[in-house]
Amino acid sequence: MQGNFMYHNPTKLYFGEEAMGHLVGELKNYGATVMLSYGGGSIKRNGIYDAVMAALKEAGKTVVEDAGVMPNPTYEKVMEGCARVRDNKVDLILAVGGGSTIDYAKAVSASAYCEEDAWQKYWVGQGWPSCRTVPVGAVLTMVGTGSEMNGGSVITNRQVTEREGSERTVTGFKLGKVFGPELYPKFTILNPRFTMTVPQYQMVAGFFDIMSHLMEQYFAGKADCTTDYLIEGLMRSLVHSSRIAAKNPQDYEARANIMWTATWALNTLLKMGKGGDWEVHQIGHAIGLVTDATHGMTLACVSLPYYRHVMHDGLHQFRRFAVNVWGVRPEGKSDEQVATEGLACLEQWMREIGLVMHSGELGVTEDNLQQVADAVLILPVGYRTLTRDEVVQILKESM
């Protein structure tokens, strides 16, 4: 373990098939008006909307509906939500859906009473709220992002353009801001049954989002770190349960294990005592900006090309990954052979659960590749800081 840190996570979790029974009690802790934020209407078809509305009615709340939150929430939509909050004097934002809906709710919470340009202050400038924020609660229906127990908020803004000379043009950005504990959901309802309503494609994309969160934090640092042992255990659990769920999405034990793993993969615990990488996410965000592809699938397409590119810079950790996560036998093999075999095991698992393996299938082409590369935020983290040429090469290999 390295460095000095303080760990605090204020989100209250209710987990299990009876978790919804606690929603009324939580709602009573807040004011009279609740903004119900959700996506395209699937919660109305699967019955979750009715259950939430019944709880809101029992708690005596006035409900302001805020539908249409998209999978990659836009800043334009955030501004619409902010106006609803102000116009209706909302006391609580209740996000019902997956990570995008919860990310959106945090963005609205931080921005509704911000007197500055919220995009510039939070997502570009990485600043902190100095204004009133609105409490956020969540009912999770799709696992992956971990947004149910953290301050993360990834937002797409296609209304901005940046030009730096004649060789670089970026239209729009997809950026993440990790807010502090004041923007964490105050409570989250985690019923694994709710995740069984998600289509197979979205389900397995969420599985890889979880794995990517774990790998982004794992492939960094050189010291012996307790956190790495925790990550390895979560990875093994995810691989085991995802194989079961991919074949039988209705397996409650598998879906419950995955839901719990997703929450702990990104609730800030695993970043304690070490750094992280997050360049896979930056490349994935750029693909999502240009193609509007599902986030977990964008990560799947670029992970193997990226990790094969940086493997030699963090060879010790890639060897450990192969042995401790995938059970690769190291006897008689060089560290490079062991590490390479570990990434091959990762690829086999990815194909087994049905992930999209090539960015070309998501809409990346030779014509828009440079646009994607221009939208990648290069971070000075992990085992290697990429150049733009390396980003282009990784994108080409992903196609």
C-alpha positions, 0 to 999 in steps of 0.5 A: 500500500502506498500514500495516505488516504481517507476513505468515506462512502456515504451511500446507503444500499438496500440489497436483495429481492425485498430491497424495494420495501425500503424505498418508502421509508427513504423517500420520507426523509426528503421534501414533498417534490420528487423528480423521477428521472428515467430512460426510454420507457422500458421501466413502464413495460417491465413493471418497475415504474409502477412499483416506484410510483406506488412507493412515491404515492405511499410516501405522499410525494408530488412527482415531476416526471423527467423521461427520455434520459439517453444511454449516453446522456447529453449536456443538452438533456442535463440543462432540460433537467436543471430547468425542471428542478428549478421550475418545480423546486424539486427536493429529491431526484430519484434516478430509476435505470442504469448508470447513465440515468444516475450519472445524469441525475448527479449532473443535474444535481450539481448544475441546477443552481450553478450560476457559472457554465456548468460544462466548463466548471465541472467537466472541462475544469474539473471544479467543485460545486459551490452552489446548492445541490439536490439530493439524489436517490437511485433504483438500479436496473442495469449493472456496470457503471457503479454509479449507484455508489460513487460520484461519477458522472459522464456526460456528452456535449456535442454542442462544443467545438475545439480547434487546435491548428490545422491538424486537429479538429474535435466536435463534441466531447464525452467527459467524466467528472467524479464529484465528491461524497456530497453528490453520491446517491443518498440511497440506492435500491439494488434488486437483482431481479430488476437487472433480469429485464435488460436485453442480453446485449446490454447485459453482457456490455455491462459485464465488461464495463465491470471488468474494465473498471477492475482492470483500469485500477489493477494495471497500475503501480508496482508495489505489493498492494492489498487492493490488488488482491481484492480486485483479483477476487472480484475479477474471478467472481465476475468471470465465474458468474458471467459465464453462468448468466450469459447462458441463463440470464435468469439465474438469480445467484449469478445476477446477484453476485454480478450486481454486488461486484459491479458496485464494489468495482467502482465505489472508490474502495479499489483506488485506495493505496494505488493509482489507476490507468483509465486510458481504455475508458478515454478511448472508449468514450471517444468511440461512443461520442462519434458512434453513440455505441454502447459504452461497455462494447466500446471498452471491449473493442479497445481493451485487448489492443491497448493492453497488448500495446502496454503489456511490456511496460507493466509486465510484472502485473500482467504476469500476475493477472495471468496467474492469479485471475486466469490460473495460467501455469508459469512453470517453464515460461518467460514472464512475457509468455505468461502475460500473453497467455493471460490476455489470451484467456481474457479474449476467450472469456470475452468471446464466450459471453458474446461481446463485440470485439471489433470497433468497426462493428460499432461504426468506427471507419477509416473515414471517422477514425481521425475524428475518434482519435482527436476526441481521445483525452490522453492521460499521464497515468498507468504504465505508459503515456500514449502519443496520438500516433499510438492512439491511432494505431490502437484504434486501427487494431481495434477495427 
